[in-house]
């Protein structure tokens, strides 16, 4: 899918904007605080139902306005046009329309608009806690395994009930009925994640080699408990510790991806610029794998393209993005940073105080 138009109403400092977009590269140029990132965030919100900087509605709906409204026309690979719309009120209520019909969920938007995001804050994917790498993994599981979301939601519900029971239980026998439901779900979720990562790890390693040829990346999946141990046995074995903490300490909610070079965590070895390239390598690899499997491309949002990267690294990333043959949105403080990337089919938007031209 590509966005052919987007309408933005009352989103942060953008009162109203209606843009006709390029299916290739779209550059948004403006000073810091002008609204560049807000436009990216509006696009992201169309595909996720939430902003990437703040989750609270009051932080993203324009002052004194009751709601924000986003609307877009999108085209699929057969050039069929669909319309999607999202409104969010101050009480965080979402209303979603697809082709004029209501009653859709945020997951339906996410299926239509697969989006990969690169921001200056995105280093958390490499240097932050495991939840960021689980989110990366689960994005792929969501798009490649239709049953994953329901399985994961069911497991989270059961974990919540188990954790509540841990506060009251006097013996493990009281938890056994819950654990008989939890264990097969946990094993299934872990297997879906492992299968997905097994397919994408070679692509990540190769892309990192293209971007950083001086390093050999090693990727490993940690499922959240020791490999080779039945999860039912693990739950029983951990009962005393779980009871002490009133929390299920091991399981799919503790899964992680270990990224190392020469057995050293990448965040301890690489410079900021190298980490940004590696972060982009992960996002590109995931997006490219999605495109191969689904015969449609991802949308890439890259905020502050030039930050942390010298001219050669920018060229390297720009060429790879061009080869992806996807719709790309890039923000920059000045046009000099992106002039070498612009083709005749691309579009440049200038933004000042929330007004886009």
N, C-alpha and C positions, 0 to 999 in steps of 0.2 A: 504493500500500500504506500501511496505518497499523498501528502496533503497538497491539494491544488489551490485552496483558499483557506484563510482563517480569519474569523471575526473575534475580537476580544473586547469585552465590556467590563469596566470597573475592576480590573485586575491590577492590584498594587498601584503604581503611578500611571498606568495606561487607562485613560478614561474610555477611549474608543479607538479601535484600529481595525481596518479591513484590508487584508493583504492578499494579492495574487502571487503565488509562490512558484519557484522553479522546482521541477522534479529532480534537479541535480543539486547544486550548491546554492545556499542562501546565506549571505553575509550580513550581519547586523553590526553596524559601526556606530560608536558613540562614546562619550566620556563616561568615566565611572559615575554611577548613580543616575544615569540617563534613562535606564529602563531596558538595557540589552538583556540582562539575565531574566528580567520579568517576562519578556517575550518567550525566551526558551522555556521558562517555568510554566507558562500558559500552555505551550505545546505538550510539555511533559504531563501536565495535569489532564489533558485530553486523553492520554493513554494510561493514566494511573489513578485518576480521581483525587490526587493530592499533589501539593507542591513539594519541591525537593528541599526548600530551605526552611519552611515552617509548616507544620501540620494544622495549626489553628486557623480557622476561617477568618477570625478578626484580624489576623496579620496579613492576609492576602486580599480581602475584599476592600475596595476603595473606601476611604473615610466617608461616613454618612450615607453609604449606599446599602440597601438591604441584601443584595446578592451580587455575585459575579456570574457572567454568562460567557461561555466559549462555544463557538460553532465552527464547523469546518466541512468542506467537501473533500472527499478522498477518492482516489482512483486505484483500482486494483490492476494486476498485470494485464488483464484483458481490456483495460481502459473503461471499465464500468464505473460509474460515478455513484457514490453513496454519501449521505449526509449524516453527521454525528453532532450531537450537542450535549453540553453539560452545564448545569447551573448549580451553584453551591450557595446556601444561605448562611446567615450568621450563626444559626444553631447547628451548622455542619450537615444539614440535610442535602443530599445529592438528588438531582433529577436528571435522568439520562434519556436521550432520544436517539434512535438510529433509524434513518429513513422515515422520520416523522412519527414513529411509534414509540410509546413509552413502555415502562416496565422492565427495562434492562438493568443489568448489574455492572459494577465496575469491571468485573472480569470479562464482560463482553467487549468493553472498550479496549481492554488490554490485549485481547485476541486480535482486534482489528488493527491496532497501532503498536506493533513491537518497537520499543524505543531503547536505544543505548545512550547513556548519559555520561559525559566526561566533564567534571568541574574541578576547579582548584581545590575543593574540599574532598574530592574523590580519592585522595590518597588513603582514606580509611579502608578501601578495598584491600590494600597491601599492608598497611601498618596499624589498622584499627583492630577491634575485637572480632571474634569468629562470626558474629551476627552479620557482618558485611559480606563475608565470603559465603555464608549460607544463603543470603539474599541473592547473590550472584548465581549460585548453583540452582536455587529454586526458581529463578526466572527461566532458566533453560528447562527445568522439569515441568513448569507450568505450560510452556509452549510446545513441548514435545511429548508429554504424557497427560492426556486429558483427565485421567482419574486422580492425578497427584493432589490437586487443591482440596478435593473432598476428603481424601485420606489424611492429609496434613491437618485440616480443620477438625476432623474427628479425633485425631490423636491429641491435639492441643486441648480439646475439651476434656478428654479422659485424664490427661496430665493435671489439669486444673482440679478435677474431682479427686484424683489420687493425692495431690498435695494437701487438699483440705482434710482428707481422711488421715493423713500422716499425723496431724495435730491431735487426733483423738484415739488412734489405734493403740492397742496394748500388746498386740502380737502381729507377726507377719500374716497369719491366717486371715485377718480381717481385710488385707489388701489383695489377697490371692484372686478373688473374682475380677477385680479391676485389671490386675496384671495379665490375666488370661485374655482379656480384650486388647490390652495395650501391646503386648509382645508381638503378635502377628502383624499389627499395623506398623509398628516400629521397624520390623524386619523388611516389610514391603517398601516403606518409604526409603529406607537405607539402600535397598537394592536399586530403586529407581534412580536415586542420586548417583550411586556408583556406576550404573550403566551409562548415564548421561555424561559423567565426567570422564569415563573411559574413552568415549568417542571424541570429546573436545580437548582433552589434555594434549594429544599429539599436535593439534592445530595451534594451541597456545604456545607450546614449546618451539614450534617452527617459527611462529610470528615473532616471538621474543628473540630468536636467533637472527631473524631478518633485521630487527631493530637494534639489537645489542649483540653483535656477532662475537664479542669478546667474552661472553658469558654463556654457560650451559645451565639452563633452568631445570630444576627437578620439581615435579608436582606430585603430591600425595593426598589422598582423601582419608580423613579420619571420620569414622561414622558416628562417633560420640560415645563409644565403648570399645573395649579391646576386640580386635578382629579375631574371629574364630571361636568366640564365646557366645553361646546362645543367650539372647537378650532376657529370656525368662529367668535363666540362672543368674544373670547379672543383677536383675531387679531384686531377687531374693538375697543375693550376696551383699547388696548395698543397703539392705533394709535399716540396719542400725545407724548407719551414717545419714541416710535419708530422714530417719525419724528424728535424729538430733538436729538436723537443719530444717526440718519441715518442708523438704523440697526434694524432688527427684533429681539426683545429681548427675546421672548418666543417661544418655539416650540420643535420639536424633536431634533434639533441641540443643545439643552440645557439639554437633558436627562441625567440621572445619576443613579447609584446604590448606595444606602446608606447602609454601612456596620457598624453595631454598636454592642457593648457588654454592657449590662446594660445602654443603651441609650447614651453610650460614643463612639465617632468615634474610630475605631480600631487603627488608627495611633496614637491616644493620649493615648492609654492604653497599647499596647503591646511592648515588647522589639524587637530589630532588628531580633533576631533569631526567635521569635514567628511570626513576620510579614512575614519572609521568608517562614515559614511553612504554614501560611495562604495563601500567594501568590501561593505556590505550590498546596495547597488544591483547590484553584479556577481553576488553570490550569488543574490539574488532573481530577477534577469533570467535567469540560467541555470536556476534551478529552475522558473520559469514557462514558459520555452521547452520544457523537458523535459515538463512537464505537458500542454502543447498538443500535442506530437508523440506522446505515449504514452497519453493519456487516463487518466493516473493522476498523483497529486501526489508531490512530494518531501516528505521530512521535514526540518524546519529545527531545528537545535540552536543556540541563542544563549546563550553564556556571559557572565554579568555584563552583562545587558541595559542597565543604566543608565549604565555607565561611559562617559565621554567625551561624553555627550549631555545637553543641557539638556532641560527639560520639553517644549518645542515639538518638538524633534527626536525625542524618544521617541514623542510622539503620531503624528508623521508615519510613523515606522517601524512602529508598532503597527497603524495603519490599513492600511498596505500588506500587512502580514502577514495581517491578517484577510481582506483581499480575495483573498489567494492561496488561501484555502479548503484549507489544508494542515494536517497535524499539526505542531505547534510545541512545542518544549521550551525553556523560558526559566529561567535561574537569576537570583536576586536576593538581595541581603544582607538586605533587609527588605521586608515586604509593601507598605509605602507606595509603593515604586517601581513597583509593577505593579497596584495596586488599580483604577486607571482602565481597565485592559485586560480585567478579568475579566468573563466572561459566565456565564450559568447552566449552560452545557454544559461549562465548563472545570473543571479540577481543580487544587488547590493541595496540594503535598506539603511538609512541613516536615522538615528533616533536622538532626540533631545528633549529632556523633561517629559518623557512619556509620549511625545508626538513623533510618529514614524512617517518618513517620506522615502 
